[in-house]
Amino acid sequence: MKNSVIINLKHYEISSGKSCERFLSSFIGMDIPENIRVVFALNPIDLRIARNFPELEFYSQHVDSTGYGAFTAKISMESLMDLGISGSIINHSENRLNKNVISGTLDKAARMDFPVVVCSENLAEAGEYSRLKPEFVAYEPPELIGGDISVTSSKPDIIRDVVSLCSVNGVSVLVGAGIKNSDDFRKSLELGAHGVLLASGIVLSKDPLRSLNSLIEKL
């Protein structure tokens, strides 16, 4: 199993709308180690851009359990698959969902064989959502998101507990919040995770490609 780096482009001006293609172009031809998988999570308004970058892998920042039909403003798995989007994040701290919605979405994802990453803010959520068998549970303490303090340095014991709890259900863990460099990534793996979910450490960097290379080097 490859270690995953999921880069959430959020809705930053530098990575959305007319700037999105320019941002993604800087990653064309990047040298990725064989044991690393890099995924870009696109804002819904930019999902169609994925077709212009067949060499990159894309997730959506959200997906719903609805299919095609009269579902205004919903994002179906069917439509994402048609666009070449290979998975989705749900329940990010900036877009929290009702537990019943999460359960319904993961139930359909299992039927569709559509990978979904469920974000959790604490140990209890991680354990609860791992029983629903997502692709990953991403552990992100909301108070550390977008900050300079990494969860790997501030809450390593909780990461171990999250990994242990999720492993009971056969679900791997991503670590998020404050992840910036290869030391953070390496520590996440040492604590038992299978990757990281990050945003500002790459997207808001002065040189996003260099920052990504710095994150995955020597792993």
Buried (B, 14 or more C-beta within 10 A) or exposed (E): EEBBBBBBBBBBEBBBEEBBEEBBEEBEEEEBEEEBBBBBBBBBEBBEBBEEBEEBBBBBBBBBBBEEEEEEEBBBBBBBBEBBBBBBBBBBBBEEBEEEBBBBBBEBBEEBEBBBBBBBBBBEBBBBBBBBBBBBBBBBBBBBBBBEBBBBEBBBEBBBBBBEBBEEBEBBBBBBBBBBBBBBBBBBBEBBBBBBBBBBBBBBBEEBBEBBBBBBEEE
